[in-house]
Amino acid sequence: MKDFFMRCSEPHQHAFSLFGAGHIFLLLLTVLGLSLLLHWTKHTSAKTRRRLLYAAGILVPTLELSHSVWMYFTGTTRLVELLPLHLCGLQSLFIPLSIFTPFACFKDFVFATSLLGGIFGTVFPAGIAGYYPLFSFQTIQTFLLHALLIYVPLALILTGAHQPHPRHFPRVLCLFLAVVFVVGYIDFHFGQNYMFLYGAPDGTPLVWVLDTFGRQIYLLVTFLLLAGISFCIHLPFIHPHTAPLPKAHHHV
């Protein structure tokens, strides 16, 4: 159990590798768990759907807080290094806002960013693959959190609480740029790399872009890539073919 909570600054001897057997196992387990949870969400009663979303809205910030507490007790004592300012960590703020408030802009932001963050965080678990074993707090917390980042925006759509549309994308972009400005200020003044504004996430092709073309081109490519993918996932909702589940939107 002591090893379960260990902090690895060097690769652990039993660390799982990126796209190795252990990583593929975690990806399949995540897909299976999400499929079952989304099936349950779609076919259960409106009351249970509401409770599932509320539980997710509480569990996401709880998991993020548990990670900060773990970092603190394993040697990270500077407050600025414990902030949830990566794009996935920011969902601990925006997901509760999307579930517990009526403001559609937060639901739009979560759909555009949380879904992609959850997918990339499980496919490219930067700082986890190659360092931590499968059975460790860091690995389990990472995959649970990112699975929920995928679940929430899809569940909001399944329950009829949110209907994405490309015309909503400009306000998502404005909110995203405002967040980047705040995070960039903290990165610059405190020497951090939140949202990977100063360094590319390990194990991704963006490392090559940064090393080859420099930080300005890296930031431009990253922004265009994320914005392009975020916009594209809105396109299927231009002419929705399915109606929302009855009355679900009144409870979220």
N, C-alpha and C positions, 0 to 999 in steps of 0.2 A: 504493500500500500504506500510505502514511502516513495518508491519509484514512480507510482501513479501520479504524484503531484510534483515531480521533479521539473526543473527548468533546464533546458538543454541549450547551451551556447555553442556546443560542438555536436556533431552528429552522434546520436546514440547508436550503440552496436546493433540494436534491434529495430532501428528506424525503418519505416516503410518508405519505399521509393516512389517518385512521381510516375504514375501509370504502371506501377508494379502490381503484383498480385494482391497485396494488401490494399492498395489504393483502389483498384478495380472492385474489390470486395466492398469497400466503404461506399463507393459510388452506386453499386447495385443495391446495397442495403438502403441507401438514401432514396433511390428511385422507388423501391418497393414500399418503404414506409410512407413516402409522400403520396403514392398512388392509393394506398389503403386509406390514408387520412382524408384525401380529397374525395374519394368515393363515399366515405362516411359522411363528410360534410355535405355533399350534394344530395344524399338520399335520406338524411335524418330530418327530424322536425325543425321548425324555425327556432324553437327555444334552444334546442341542442346546438344548432348552427351558431346562434348568438353566443352561447357559452364557450364553444370551441374558439371563436374569434377573440373573445375576451381573455380566454386562457393564453392564447398566443400573444395578445397584446401585453400581458403581464410577464410571460415567460421570456420574451425577447430582451427587455431591459434587465431582467433578473440574470440571464445568462451573460450579458455584457458586463454587469456589475460583478458577477462571480469571477470573470476573467481579470478585471481590475484588481479585485481583492487577492487573487492568486498571484498576480504580478507583484503586488506590494509585499506579500509574505515570502516571495522568492527573490527579493532584492531590489525591486524598482520602487524607490521611495519618493521620487520627484513627482509632484502632482501633475505637471505638464506632460509627463510620459504615461499617465494613467487615463487620459481623457479619451472618450469614445469618438474620435474625430476621423477615423477612416470611414469610407463611404458605407461599409457594412455596419460599423459601430454606430454611425449616425442614425441607423434605422431603429436603434433603441429609443430614440426620440420620435422619429417620424411615424413608425408603425403604431405606437399608442395614440398619436394624434390622428392617424387615419382611421382608427377603430373607435376611439372614444369621443371624437368630435365630429360635427356634421360638415366640416369644410372639405369640399371636393379636391382642393388643390393639394392637400396632403395625401389623399388617395392616389391622385395622378402622379405625384412625386414617388410614392412607394412603388407603384406599378412600373414606372420608368427606370428606377434605380435599384430597388430591393431585389427584384426578380433576377436582373443581370448580375448583381453582386452575389446573390446566393449561388447562381450557376458557376460563375468564375471562381468563387471561393471554395467550391467543392472540386471543380475540375483542376484548378491550379492553386492548391493550398500552400501559398507562399509562406515560408518559415516553418511549416509543419512537416511536409514531405521531405524526407532526407534528414530530418532531425529527431522526430519523435516516433516512438512505437505506436502501434494501433491502440493498445490499451493504455492510454494516458489521459490525464485531464485535458491537456491542450488539444489533443486530437478529437476527443469526444465532444468537448465544448464547441470546437470549431465547426464540426459537421452538424451538430444539433442546431446551432445558431443559424448556419447558412441554409439548412433545410427549412427552417421557419421563415427565413427571408424569401424563399421560393413559395412556401405555402400561403402566406398571408395575402399577397396580391392576387393569387389565383382564387383563394377562398372568397375574397371580397367580390370577385366577379361572379363566382358560382352562386353566391348567396343573393346576388342582385344589389349588393351595397355599392357597387362601383361599375360604371360602364366607360371604359377608356375610349378615346377618340383622338385622331391626329390634331384636331383643332385645339386640344388642350395642351399640346406639346410646348408652345411658346411660354406658358406660365411655368411649366416644369423646368424649362431651360433657364428662365430668370431666377427661379428659386435655387437651382443648382449653382449658377454663377455667384449668387449671393453667398452660398455656403462655401464655395471655393475661395472667395475673397477673405472670409473670416478665417478659414483653415490655413490659407496661404500666409496670412498675417502671423498666425501662431507659429507656423513652420519657420518663417523667416526670422522672427525675433527670438525663438527659443531653440533653434537648431533641430527641429523635428522633421519627420517625413510623412506626416499624415496625408492620406489620400494619394500617396506616392507622387507628390508634386516635385520632390527633389531626387527621387530614385525610383527605378522601375521595380515592380514586384518580382522576386526571384522565381525562376522557372517558367517565365512567360517570354514570348517573342519581343516584348517591349524592352527587355534588357538589351537585345541587339540593336534596336532602334536608338536607344539612349547612347550606347557605346559608339555607334557608327556616326550618328548625325548630331549629337549634342542634346542638351536639355530643352531648348526652345522647340526644336523639331519634334522631340519626344512628346512634349506637352501638347503640341498641335495635333500630332497623329493620335495620341490617346484621346483627346477631346473629340476629334472628328469621328473616331472609331466608336466611342461610347455613345455620342449623340446620334450617330447614324443607326446603330443597332437599336437604341432606345426608341427612335422614331419608327423604325421598321416594325417593331413589335406592336405598334399602334395601328398599323395598316389593316390588319384583319378586322378591325372594329369600325371601319368606315361604313359598312353596311352589315350590321349585326344580323345573324340568322336565327339566333336563339333568344327567347324572352327570358328575363330574369325570374328567378324562383319567386313565387308569390309571397308578398308581405315581408320577406327577409330584410329588405332595405329599411323597414320601419324600426328595426331593432338594433341597428349598428350605428 
